[in-house]
Amino acid sequence: MAERRDAAVDSGPAVGGLPAADRLRAALRRRIGVDPRALAAFRFALGAVLLVDLALRARNLTAFYTDAGVLPRDLLAESYPLARFSLYALSGEAWAAGVLFVVAAVAAVALAVGYRTRVSAAVSLALLASLQARNPFVLNAGDTLLWQLLGAGLLCPLGARWSADAVRRRGAPRDDGSPPRNARFAGPASALLLSVVVGVYVSNAVVKLRGEAWPAGEAVERVFRLTYLHGPLGGLMPESPALMVAATYGWLGLLVASPLLVAATGRLRAALAGTLVAAHLSMAFTLQIGVFSAVSAIGLLPFFPPFVWDRTESLAAPTAGRVRSAVAGISGSLSEGPAAIDPPSRLLPDRPTRARALAAVAALLLVSLLAWNAMGLGVVAAPEPVAAVSDPGDSDWDMFAPSPPSTDSLVLATATTADGDRVDALYGDPVAADRPTSDARGYPTARWRKHVSLLSANEPKRTDAERVDATLAYLCDRAADLSGEETASMTLASVEVDVTGSGEVRVREIGTRECR
């Protein structure tokens, strides 16, 4: 198997006396190989982001994942027939969704600490896919990237280092397909994991360069004019045209240079990955774009070369020793008696056979990923069977491309109580009886913004009209809960403010409903 052969050779510099074929393999291994400690950091970060994602979604559990919310299961099945296979579609009750959230959180914790790593990763992936399928109208690029990274990571030995599994296996012979202690893991699975990340950057760079705002240096300034995207520090960005132009060209330059994440090695690769991580973390504080920034940052961890992890390991050695002893004690107690037997392993093929099967699956997915990205960019035409099912050009990697939006997006969610008072149904505070357009506000979360923005206004399809009605019905109940008064009627409208200079304001009424 490719992973076993590649991992058996250390990732150091090629020796000049080696045959040309061996030097080529060594050079390839340095570029597509991943340090097992990088996989461990990636695994821990994946588990942490899954927990954060669940916590953020839990704020609107009833709204987005139950029959009492904006997308009841009958409407979901009509819009997305395949969604009936979602575990979250088995029940429309809030308690059922809550139980699945708890199970997903437990699996994420197990993944983070590396306990039964492949099983916990598979369970996390299944629950994440089910959660995303339960309401596809609130998803963004970060959600797509998260499941792709989790799926690619499932094919890698995420538990080989810094994990409860590694502690449990200490002293046992290595026959699980994982690399030796100090060797990189290299093969189709590692190439797939790296290609997921580089594919995002390359696709986004190509689309940005096809527009006008990015090459002209105007894009970042326009992005920060969009108040609905302001994160915790977004409104504090200095109004410096020179700084905005520098940020535009800086980010565009990083995207164009992203192929060096694979083509380069050593310190250049580490510097580029580190700069991209810093850029994504700055976005997390300045832009309200969900988990995309965090997911993008953890996707860069596998690119850091061994010297970074050597330094990390030396700095963390004292703490790591204490943690390892604690994990060994816990693992020992969990492994006593019948629990030490791993029944699934007796029913599956031996480990080398499973490793070869994983490599074959990874190779197939790698080819599919590269072909899909090529079709999405128009490099090759999509075959008719592919085009009939989905449009590769309609990708999630066109963030702010080819140009950022030209209008700020705000919302008016106005509930009228039985006593004639008016309340903001999203925030719960009183509003003017004749609510002016200037009272429009940003959305509570990025998922609310995504949901409302997808509600059609011009010649809506029947399912879109039903989604509007379901949203208004939910907001009727929400307003009553927030105000403590019975809601008589509900009106939902979006407000668009031009940010390119004219300042034009357009109000689009999405729908009105009697609540009683």
C-alpha positions as CSV (number, residue, x, y, z in Angstrom):
1,M,0.0,0.0,0.0
2,A,1.2,3.5,-0.9
3,E,1.0,4.9,2.7
4,R,3.0,2.0,4.1
5,R,5.8,2.3,1.6
6,D,6.0,6.1,1.8
7,A,5.8,6.2,5.5
8,A,8.5,3.6,5.9
9,V,11.1,6.1,4.7
10,D,12.0,9.1,6.8
11,S,11.1,12.5,5.5
12,G,14.6,14.0,5.6
13,P,16.5,15.4,2.6
14,A,17.2,13.1,-0.2
15,V,20.7,11.6,-0.2
16,G,22.7,12.6,-3.3
17,G,23.8,9.0,-3.9
18,L,20.2,7.7,-4.2
19,P,18.9,6.6,-7.6
20,A,16.8,9.2,-9.4
21,A,13.6,7.4,-8.8
22,D,14.3,7.3,-5.0
23,R,15.1,11.0,-5.0
24,L,11.9,11.7,-6.8
25,R,9.9,9.7,-4.3
26,A,11.6,11.5,-1.4
27,A,10.9,14.9,-2.9
28,L,7.2,13.9,-3.4
29,R,7.0,12.6,0.1
30,R,8.3,15.9,1.5
31,R,5.5,17.7,-0.3
32,I,2.5,15.5,0.1
33,G,3.6,13.9,3.4
34,V,2.1,15.0,6.7
35,D,3.9,14.8,10.0
36,P,1.8,12.5,12.4
37,R,2.0,15.3,15.0
38,A,0.4,17.7,12.5
39,L,-2.3,15.1,12.1
40,A,-2.7,15.0,15.9
41,A,-3.0,18.8,16.1
42,F,-5.4,18.8,13.2
43,R,-7.5,16.1,15.0
44,F,-7.7,18.0,18.2
45,A,-8.6,21.2,16.4
46,L,-11.3,19.4,14.4
47,G,-12.9,18.1,17.6
48,A,-12.8,21.6,19.1
49,V,-14.4,23.3,16.0
50,L,-17.1,20.6,15.9
51,L,-17.9,21.5,19.6
52,V,-17.9,25.3,18.8
53,D,-20.2,24.7,15.8
54,L,-22.6,22.7,17.9
55,A,-22.7,25.4,20.5
56,L,-23.3,28.1,18.0
57,R,-26.1,26.1,16.3
58,A,-27.7,25.2,19.7
59,R,-28.7,28.9,20.1
60,N,-31.2,28.4,17.3
61,L,-31.9,24.7,17.8
62,T,-35.7,25.1,17.7
63,A,-35.7,27.6,14.9
64,F,-33.6,25.6,12.4
65,Y,-33.9,21.9,13.4
66,T,-37.4,21.2,14.6
67,D,-40.9,21.1,13.2
68,A,-41.8,24.2,15.3
69,G,-39.1,26.2,13.4
70,V,-38.7,27.7,10.0
71,L,-38.3,24.4,8.2
72,P,-40.7,21.6,9.3
73,R,-39.8,18.1,8.1
74,D,-42.6,17.9,5.5
75,L,-41.3,21.1,3.9
76,L,-37.8,19.8,4.1
77,A,-38.7,16.5,2.4
78,E,-40.4,18.4,-0.4
79,S,-37.4,20.7,-1.0
80,Y,-34.7,18.1,-0.5
81,P,-36.0,14.5,-0.8
82,L,-32.6,13.0,0.3
83,A,-32.8,14.9,3.6
84,R,-35.2,12.2,4.8
85,F,-32.1,10.1,5.5
86,S,-30.9,12.6,8.0
87,L,-30.9,11.4,11.6
88,Y,-32.3,14.8,12.6
89,A,-35.3,14.2,10.4
90,L,-36.4,11.1,12.4
91,S,-38.2,13.4,14.8
92,G,-39.4,17.0,14.8
93,E,-39.2,17.5,18.5
94,A,-36.6,19.8,20.2
95,W,-35.6,17.1,22.7
96,A,-34.7,14.7,19.9
97,A,-32.5,17.2,18.2
98,G,-31.0,18.0,21.6
99,V,-30.1,14.4,22.2
100,L,-28.3,14.2,18.8
101,F,-26.4,17.4,19.7
102,V,-25.2,15.7,22.9
103,V,-24.2,12.6,21.1
104,A,-22.3,14.7,18.5
105,A,-20.6,16.6,21.3
106,V,-19.4,13.3,22.9
107,A,-18.1,12.1,19.6
108,A,-16.3,15.4,19.0
109,V,-14.6,15.1,22.5
110,A,-13.6,11.6,21.7
111,L,-12.1,12.7,18.4
112,A,-10.3,15.6,20.0
113,V,-8.6,13.4,22.6
114,G,-8.0,10.6,20.1
115,Y,-10.1,7.9,21.8
116,R,-11.2,5.2,19.2
117,T,-10.2,7.9,16.8
118,R,-11.4,6.4,13.5
119,V,-14.8,5.4,15.0
120,S,-15.3,8.8,16.7
121,A,-14.4,10.5,13.4
122,A,-16.8,8.4,11.4
123,V,-19.6,9.1,14.0
124,S,-18.8,12.8,13.9
125,L,-18.9,12.8,10.1
126,A,-22.3,11.0,10.0
127,L,-23.8,13.3,12.6
128,L,-22.4,16.4,10.9
129,A,-23.8,15.4,7.5
130,S,-27.2,14.7,9.1
131,L,-27.2,18.1,10.8
132,Q,-26.3,19.9,7.6
133,A,-28.9,18.0,5.7
134,R,-31.6,18.9,8.2
135,N,-31.5,22.5,7.1
136,P,-29.5,23.2,3.9
137,F,-30.8,26.8,3.8
138,V,-28.5,28.0,6.6
139,L,-25.2,26.5,5.3
140,N,-22.1,28.4,4.1
141,A,-18.6,27.7,2.8
142,G,-17.3,26.9,6.2
143,D,-19.8,24.1,6.6
144,T,-18.8,22.5,3.3
145,L,-15.1,22.8,4.2
146,L,-15.7,21.3,7.6
147,W,-17.2,18.1,6.3
148,Q,-14.6,17.8,3.6
149,L,-11.8,18.1,6.0
150,L,-13.4,15.6,8.4
151,G,-14.0,13.2,5.6
152,A,-10.4,13.4,4.4
153,G,-9.1,13.1,7.9
154,L,-11.1,10.0,8.4
155,L,-8.8,8.3,5.9
156,C,-5.6,9.4,7.7
157,P,-4.1,8.0,11.0
158,L,-5.3,10.9,13.1
159,G,-4.7,9.0,16.3
160,A,-1.1,7.9,15.7
161,R,0.3,10.6,18.0
162,W,-0.8,12.7,21.0
163,S,-3.9,10.6,21.5
164,A,-5.5,8.2,24.0
165,D,-5.2,5.5,21.3
166,A,-1.5,6.1,21.1
167,V,-1.2,5.7,24.8
168,R,-3.2,2.5,24.7
169,R,-1.1,1.1,21.9
170,R,2.2,1.9,23.5
171,G,4.4,-1.2,23.4
172,A,2.2,-3.0,20.9
173,P,3.5,-3.8,17.4
174,R,2.7,-1.3,14.7
175,D,0.4,-3.1,12.2
176,D,-2.3,-0.5,11.8
177,G,-0.9,1.3,8.7
178,S,0.2,4.3,10.8
179,P,3.7,5.7,10.1
180,P,6.7,5.1,12.3
181,R,7.1,7.6,15.1
182,N,9.2,10.1,13.3
183,A,8.2,9.6,9.6
184,R,5.6,11.5,7.6
185,F,2.4,9.9,6.5
186,A,2.4,10.0,2.7
187,G,0.1,8.6,0.1
188,P,-3.3,9.3,-1.5
189,A,-5.0,10.1,1.8
190,S,-2.5,12.8,2.7
191,A,-2.6,14.2,-0.8
192,L,-6.4,14.3,-0.6
193,L,-6.3,16.2,2.8
194,L,-3.8,18.8,1.4
195,S,-5.7,19.1,-1.9
196,V,-9.0,20.0,-0.2
197,V,-7.3,23.1,1.3
198,V,-5.3,24.1,-1.7
199,G,-8.3,23.6,-4.0
200,V,-10.2,26.2,-2.0
201,Y,-7.5,28.8,-2.3
202,V,-6.8,28.2,-5.9
203,S,-10.4,28.3,-6.9
204,N,-11.1,31.5,-5.0
205,A,-8.0,33.1,-6.4
206,V,-9.0,32.4,-10.0
207,V,-12.6,33.7,-9.5
208,K,-11.3,36.8,-7.8
209,L,-8.9,37.6,-10.6
210,R,-11.8,37.3,-13.1
211,G,-13.5,40.3,-11.4
212,E,-12.6,43.9,-11.1
213,A,-12.7,44.8,-7.4
214,W,-9.8,42.6,-6.3
215,P,-7.3,43.5,-9.1
216,A,-8.2,47.2,-8.5
217,G,-7.5,47.0,-4.8
218,E,-11.0,48.0,-3.8
219,A,-12.4,44.7,-2.4
220,V,-11.5,44.7,1.3
221,E,-12.7,48.3,1.8
222,R,-16.1,47.3,0.2
223,V,-16.3,44.3,2.5
224,F,-15.9,46.4,5.6
225,R,-18.6,48.7,4.5
226,L,-21.1,45.8,4.9
227,T,-22.2,46.2,8.5
228,Y,-24.0,42.8,8.5
229,L,-20.5,41.2,8.2
230,H,-19.0,43.1,11.2
231,G,-17.6,40.8,13.8
232,P,-16.6,41.8,17.3
233,L,-13.9,44.1,16.0
234,G,-15.2,44.7,12.5
235,G,-16.5,48.2,13.3
236,L,-13.1,49.3,14.7
237,M,-11.2,48.9,11.5
238,P,-9.4,52.2,10.7
239,E,-10.8,54.0,7.7
240,S,-7.5,54.1,5.9
241,P,-7.7,53.7,2.1
242,A,-4.0,52.7,2.0
243,L,-4.5,50.0,4.6
244,M,-7.6,48.6,2.8
245,V,-5.7,48.5,-0.5
246,A,-2.7,46.8,1.1
247,A,-5.1,44.2,2.7
248,T,-6.7,43.6,-0.6
249,Y,-3.5,42.9,-2.5
250,G,-2.0,41.1,0.5
251,W,-4.9,38.6,0.7
252,L,-5.0,38.2,-3.1
253,G,-1.2,37.6,-3.1
254,L,-1.6,34.9,-0.5
255,L,-4.3,33.1,-2.5
256,V,-2.1,33.3,-5.7
257,A,0.8,31.9,-3.7
258,S,-1.2,29.1,-2.2
259,P,0.1,26.3,-4.5
260,L,3.4,26.8,-2.7
261,L,1.8,25.1,0.3
262,V,2.5,21.9,-1.7
263,A,5.3,22.9,-4.0
264,A,7.5,24.4,-1.3
265,T,9.1,22.7,1.7
266,G,10.7,23.7,5.0
267,R,10.6,27.3,6.2
268,L,9.0,28.8,3.2
269,R,6.1,26.4,3.5
270,A,5.8,27.0,7.2
271,A,5.9,30.8,6.7
272,L,3.1,30.7,4.1
273,A,0.9,28.4,6.2
274,G,1.5,30.5,9.3
275,T,0.7,33.8,7.5
276,L,-2.6,32.2,6.2
277,V,-3.5,31.0,9.7
278,A,-2.9,34.5,11.1
279,A,-5.0,36.0,8.3
280,H,-7.9,33.6,9.0
281,L,-7.8,34.3,12.7
282,S,-8.0,38.0,12.1
283,M,-11.1,37.4,10.0
284,A,-12.7,35.6,12.9
285,F,-12.5,38.8,15.0
286,T,-13.5,41.2,12.3
287,L,-16.1,39.4,10.2
288,Q,-19.3,37.5,11.0
289,I,-18.8,34.5,8.8
290,G,-19.6,31.6,11.1
291,V,-16.9,28.9,11.6
292,F,-15.3,29.5,8.2
293,S,-12.2,31.2,9.6
294,A,-11.6,28.6,12.3
295,V,-12.2,25.7,9.9
296,S,-9.8,27.3,7.3
297,A,-7.1,27.8,10.0
298,I,-7.2,24.2,11.2
299,G,-7.1,23.0,7.5
300,L,-3.6,24.5,7.4
301,L,-2.2,22.6,10.3
302,P,-1.1,19.5,8.2
303,F,1.1,21.8,6.1
304,F,3.5,22.7,8.9
305,P,6.7,20.7,8.5
306,P,8.4,18.5,11.2
307,F,10.7,21.2,12.7
308,V,7.6,23.1,13.8
309,W,6.3,20.1,15.7
310,D,9.8,19.3,17.1
311,R,9.7,22.7,18.7
312,T,6.2,22.3,19.8
313,E,6.9,19.0,21.4
314,S,10.0,20.2,23.2
315,L,8.0,23.2,24.7
316,A,5.1,21.0,25.7
317,A,7.2,18.1,27.1
318,P,6.6,18.7,30.8
319,T,2.8,19.1,30.5
320,A,2.6,16.3,27.9
321,G,4.2,13.9,30.4
322,R,1.6,14.6,33.0
323,V,-1.2,14.3,30.5
324,R,0.1,11.1,29.1
325,S,0.2,9.5,32.6
326,A,-3.4,10.6,33.3
327,V,-4.6,9.3,30.0
328,A,-2.8,6.0,30.6
329,G,-4.5,5.6,33.9
330,I,-7.9,6.3,32.4
331,S,-7.3,4.1,29.4
332,G,-6.2,1.3,31.6
333,S,-9.4,1.4,33.6
334,L,-11.5,1.5,30.5
335,S,-9.6,-1.4,29.0
336,E,-9.9,-3.8,31.9
337,G,-11.8,-7.0,31.6
338,P,-14.2,-7.6,28.7
339,A,-13.9,-3.9,27.5
340,A,-10.4,-4.7,26.4
341,I,-11.8,-6.8,23.5
342,D,-12.6,-4.8,20.4
343,P,-15.5,-6.8,18.8
344,P,-15.5,-4.8,15.5
345,S,-11.9,-5.7,14.8
346,R,-12.8,-9.4,14.8
347,L,-15.5,-8.8,12.1
348,L,-13.3,-6.7,9.8
349,P,-10.4,-7.6,7.5
350,D,-6.9,-7.4,9.0
351,R,-5.3,-4.0,9.4
352,P,-3.0,-4.0,6.3
353,T,-6.0,-4.9,4.1
354,R,-8.1,-2.1,5.6
355,A,-5.2,0.3,5.1
356,R,-5.0,-0.7,1.4
357,A,-8.8,-0.2,1.0
358,L,-8.6,3.3,2.6
359,A,-5.8,4.2,0.2
360,A,-7.9,3.1,-2.8
361,V,-10.9,5.1,-1.6
362,A,-8.6,8.2,-1.0
363,A,-7.2,7.9,-4.5
364,L,-10.6,7.8,-6.0
365,L,-11.8,10.8,-4.0
366,L,-8.6,12.7,-4.9
367,V,-9.2,12.2,-8.6
368,S,-12.8,13.2,-8.2
369,L,-11.9,16.3,-6.2
370,L,-9.3,17.5,-8.8
371,A,-11.8,16.9,-11.6
372,W,-14.6,18.7,-9.8
373,N,-12.5,21.8,-9.2
374,A,-11.3,21.8,-12.8
375,M,-14.9,21.6,-14.0
376,G,-15.9,24.3,-11.6
377,L,-13.2,26.7,-12.9
378,G,-14.2,25.9,-16.5
379,V,-10.8,24.3,-17.3
380,V,-12.6,21.3,-18.6
381,A,-16.3,20.8,-19.5
382,A,-18.5,18.9,-17.2
383,P,-19.8,15.6,-18.7
384,E,-23.5,15.5,-19.3
385,P,-24.3,13.1,-16.5
386,V,-22.5,15.4,-14.0
387,A,-24.1,18.6,-15.4
388,A,-27.5,16.9,-15.2
389,V,-27.1,16.4,-11.4
390,S,-25.2,19.4,-10.3
391,D,-23.4,22.5,-11.6
392,P,-19.7,22.3,-10.7
393,G,-19.5,26.1,-11.4
394,D,-21.9,26.7,-8.5
395,S,-19.2,26.2,-5.9
396,D,-18.8,27.3,-2.3
397,W,-15.4,28.8,-3.0
398,D,-16.4,32.1,-4.5
399,M,-16.3,34.0,-1.2
400,F,-16.5,37.7,-2.0
401,A,-15.7,36.8,-5.6
402,P,-15.5,37.9,-8.3
403,S,-16.5,41.0,-6.3
404,P,-17.8,41.6,-2.8
405,P,-21.6,42.5,-2.5
406,S,-22.4,46.0,-3.3
407,T,-25.3,46.3,-0.8
408,D,-25.5,46.1,2.9
409,S,-28.2,43.6,4.0
410,L,-30.4,44.4,7.0
411,V,-33.8,43.2,8.3
412,L,-37.1,44.4,9.7
413,A,-38.9,41.7,11.6
414,T,-41.9,43.5,13.1
415,A,-44.5,41.8,15.3
416,T,-47.7,43.5,16.3
417,T,-49.1,42.4,19.6
418,A,-52.8,42.0,20.4
419,D,-52.6,45.3,22.3
420,G,-51.2,47.1,19.2
421,D,-47.7,47.4,20.4
422,R,-44.8,46.5,18.1
423,V,-41.9,44.3,18.9
424,D,-38.8,43.3,16.9
425,A,-39.3,39.5,16.6
426,L,-35.6,38.7,16.2
427,Y,-34.4,40.8,19.2
428,G,-37.4,41.2,21.4
429,D,-37.3,45.0,22.1
430,P,-40.1,47.5,21.4
431,V,-40.1,49.4,18.1
432,A,-41.9,52.5,16.8
433,A,-45.5,52.1,15.8
434,D,-44.7,53.3,12.3
435,R,-41.3,51.6,12.1
436,P,-39.0,53.5,9.7
437,T,-36.6,51.9,7.3
438,S,-33.7,53.5,9.2
439,D,-34.6,51.1,12.1
440,A,-33.4,48.1,10.1
441,R,-30.9,46.0,11.9
442,G,-28.3,43.3,11.2
443,Y,-29.1,39.7,11.6
444,P,-28.6,38.0,15.0
445,T,-26.4,35.3,13.4
446,A,-24.8,34.4,10.1
447,R,-27.3,31.5,9.8
448,W,-30.3,33.8,10.2
449,R,-28.8,36.0,7.5
450,K,-28.4,33.0,5.1
451,H,-31.9,31.8,5.8
452,V,-33.6,35.1,5.2
453,S,-31.5,36.0,2.1
454,L,-32.6,32.8,0.4
455,L,-36.3,33.5,0.8
456,S,-37.4,34.3,-2.7
457,A,-39.3,37.6,-3.3
458,N,-39.7,37.6,-7.1
459,E,-42.1,35.0,-8.5
460,P,-41.3,32.5,-5.7
461,K,-41.7,28.8,-6.2
462,R,-44.4,27.1,-4.1
463,T,-41.8,25.7,-1.7
464,D,-40.2,29.2,-1.3
465,A,-43.7,30.6,-0.4
466,E,-44.2,27.8,2.1
467,R,-40.8,28.5,3.6
468,V,-41.7,32.2,4.0
469,D,-45.0,31.2,5.7
470,A,-43.2,28.8,8.0
471,T,-40.7,31.5,8.9
472,L,-43.4,34.0,9.7
473,A,-45.2,31.4,11.9
474,Y,-42.1,30.7,13.8
475,L,-41.4,34.4,14.3
476,C,-45.0,34.9,15.6
477,D,-44.2,32.4,18.4
478,R,-40.8,33.8,18.9
479,A,-42.1,37.4,19.3
480,A,-44.7,36.1,21.8
481,D,-42.1,34.4,23.9
482,L,-39.8,37.4,23.8
483,S,-42.5,40.0,24.6
484,G,-44.7,38.0,26.9
485,E,-47.7,39.1,24.9
486,E,-49.9,37.4,22.3
487,T,-48.8,38.2,18.7
488,A,-51.5,39.4,16.3
489,S,-49.5,39.8,13.1
490,M,-46.0,39.5,11.7
491,T,-44.2,41.3,8.9
492,L,-40.7,40.4,7.6
493,A,-38.8,42.7,5.2
494,S,-35.2,42.9,4.1
495,V,-33.5,46.3,3.6
496,E,-30.6,46.7,1.1
497,V,-28.4,49.8,1.3
498,D,-26.0,50.5,-1.6
499,V,-22.4,50.8,-0.3
500,T,-20.7,51.8,-3.6
501,G,-21.5,55.5,-3.3
502,S,-25.2,56.2,-4.1
503,G,-26.5,55.1,-0.7
504,E,-29.8,54.0,-2.3
505,V,-32.1,52.1,0.0
506,R,-34.4,49.3,-1.2
507,V,-37.0,47.7,1.0
508,R,-38.2,44.2,-0.1
509,E,-41.2,42.8,1.8
510,I,-40.8,39.1,2.2
511,G,-44.1,38.3,3.7
512,T,-46.9,39.2,6.2
513,R,-49.0,36.8,8.3
514,E,-51.8,36.9,10.8
515,C,-50.6,35.1,13.9
516,R,-54.0,34.3,15.6
